[in-house]
């Protein structure tokens, strides 16, 4: 009798395991079966290819995750400067990633080395590319100070390798971020087997560089094209289709694979301020309406922890003639900039969000933040472009003859695109027709400083006018009419400067001034407040402004591995 029961139990157990196996097989295969059509996704015989195993965005090199949320943007402390340019407003920020530290001299030197190898400055066609990327080391000079040791050594000497790079303009910072995006995606594709592993070193030259946008839109036009480079070993086979003759096709990575990451960029002002505050320790509150003054807890710049009580928590100017304090325990450890990670990070894991160097952000400066129109991912500075298209419908790539150079106010020439990239042109009526969310390519002046946002726009606001038979630009009623100095090069390459000596100028603000945030080694304690905001011309550099990069997050707001089920 007991034997019969045992046999019956074994039979039921086998049946249960069989049903579980069938259920698991059905579950595992269902993700590759379309819920729209029932067709198979990722079939080797062809059809729609998609990464159905994607979990979440991988954190790219140098970045830390910043979970988005709602916070009070702007100054909640006393406005002792009476700037009235950072009135508090409630804003919401999407999750994103930000560099753990400022971009260091070593990180920037890697960029310079790549440019020098690919676009040798010894060649006339490429000389301006390398020289335009060089930081301005002369920013260290002072008429009544001896700083030649920094002028000669700060950028390149190993003693300053992990110090934040300075002397970099906003334009140069943007170009660095673009370069970094391509190099990281180049490495991602190489690791996944879509590009030969050593191609980024051996196969790159001025005529054949890797561009993320080019690879996405016309992969055969970049050196990753498989006509010349095929590396079956280690390639992601999920994205390979076998045709009727057994040949592999579609061996390029697409956005659907999830391998190509979003681009590195400068953070927006709202992102930077939110990240600097480090509000994760009060995540239990729905809204942040507090008065947090610094990236750390407390109302003072010295630590109150027992082991390090009295130690400075940031690198800043403590008083007139006092850039570090009295030598010894009271010193903040630096007189100019300091090595990154010299002070504790905030609760997001970000270092030096107060002090050391101030940092460029992406926004064009305006005194007023228009939170009435938008309180989600606020940013001023959108200029929308699209890919240039040839007559045959293919994308137009930048050639050495198509490189766009900007002549900065100091006479430096900077390349704004590189060979191998897709040429960008402003969006036109085809993209803006009957749209309600944008109506032109350049939206920098939307609701602020343009004809439509001036209450006196009907009085010839900024329009051409004829005076004594001469047509000239009207200077009346312009909200932002800063001096229009112009620096150009003549046919012989000589610098030509034209100075605007108009006495009617009433502002230094224009569409070419960018916000920078945070205090620096040269600033007093007041500027350590993340809410403080200042502006500087985008084509100029200083010895106290650096930068760090950010990257948007795709998919879920929170890290899935940190989610706890309730």
C-alpha positions, 0 to 999 in steps of 0.5 A: 500500500505504501509502495502504491502511494510512493509511485502515485506521488512520484507520478504527480511530481513528474507531471508537476515538473513537466507542467512547470517546464512547459509553463517556463518555456511558454513564459520565456518565449512569450517575450519574443512573440509580438502582442500586436501581431503574434509574429516572432521577434528576433527570428533568425529568418528575418523580421523585426529585431529588438533587444527584449532582454534589456534591463536598464541603462548601463552607467557610462564611464565616470558617471553616477546616477541621480534620481530625479524628483521635485525640488525648490529651484532658486534662492531660499536664503537672504538675497544679500546681493539683491540680484533678483535673478534666482527667485524660488520656483518649484521644478521637476527634474527627470532622472539623469547621470552626472560626472562624479567629479569635474573633468580633470586635466588628465581626462582633457589631455586624453581628448587632446592626444586623440585630436593630435593623432587623428588631425595632426596640427602639422597639416595645414588643413587640421592645424586649427582643430587641435589649437582650437581645443587647447585650453587657454593657459594664460588665464592664470596670469595676473598683472600684480601676481606671479602665477607663471608656474600654473601657466606653464605646468597646470594643464600638463604636469603629472602633479596636476593630473587629477585637478579640474581642467580650467581655461576651457570656454563653454564652446570647448566644453561642448565639443569635448562632450561630443567627442566623449560621446563618440569614444564611449559608444565606439568602445561599447560597439567594439566590446559587443563585437560590432567593431573590430576591437583595436579599430579605434586605435589602428583604423582611425584617421582624419578620413575615417573616424567614428561618429555615433550619429553617422553610425546610426543613420548610415553605418556603412559610411563610418569605419565600423562598416562590415564591408571591411571589418567583420569580427564574428567572434564575440559579436552579438548574434541576436542582431544578425540575420541570415538570408536565404543563401546563409549569408549574415546581414544586418550586422550593425548595431541600431538603437533597438539593441540598447548598446548605443548610449545617449550622448554626454552633454553639459548639464542644464542649470536645473539639473546641476542645482538639483544634483548639487543639493543632494536631496536623496536623504529626504526622499521620503518627502513628496516635495522639497520645500526646505532651506538646504544651504550647501551640498552637505548638511548644516549651515556652516562650511566646517564639519561638526563630525567628531573625527574631523570637527572644524575641517573645511568641507570645500575649497573656497576663498575664506576672506581677503587674502585668505585662500586656504586658511592658516597652515595646519589643521585649519587649512582647507588643503588648497590655495588654488584648485585642489585634487578632485575627491579631496572632500566628501561627496554629497548624498548623490555621490558627487564631489566638489559641487561647491568650491574648487571650480565653478562649472559651466552649464548648458543654459543661456543666461536670462535674469528671469526663469520662466517657470510659468510656462514650463516647470519640467526639465527647465532649460533655455537654449534650444536650437533645433537642427536636422541632418543635411540630406544629399540629392540622392536621399543620403545623409551629407557627411562633413568633409575637411572642406565642410568644417565649420570654424568659429572665430572667438572674441580672443581670436582663437579658431575652434572647429564646431564639427569634424570630418565624418560627422553628419552635417547639421542644418536648422529645422525648417517649415517641414518640421515646424508647420502647424506645431504647437510645441515649437515654431522655429529652429532657434528658440533661445529667445522664446518669451524673453527678449524677442519681439513677441515678448516685448510690450513695446514690440509695435514700435519698430522693435529691432527692425531694419530702418532707413535713415537718410537713405541708409538702412541700419538696424534699430537699437530702440526697445531691445531688451538685451542689446549688449555690445556687438563686438565682432572678430573675424579672419581676412583672406590672409588669415589675419585677425580683424576686430571690430569694436561696438562703440555704440553709447546706447548699449544698456546690457551685457546679456545676449544669446552668447552668455551662458550660466555657470554655477557653484563657487570656486577657489576664488569665491567667497562662501556666499557663492557656494550655495547651489542656487547662486547663478552667474553668467560669462561669455560662452567663448571666453575662459577663466582660471576658476570655471571648469565643467563636468558632463551629464547624460540623460537616462532612458527608461525607468525613473529609478534604478530597478535593482534598488526597487523593493517590493512592498 
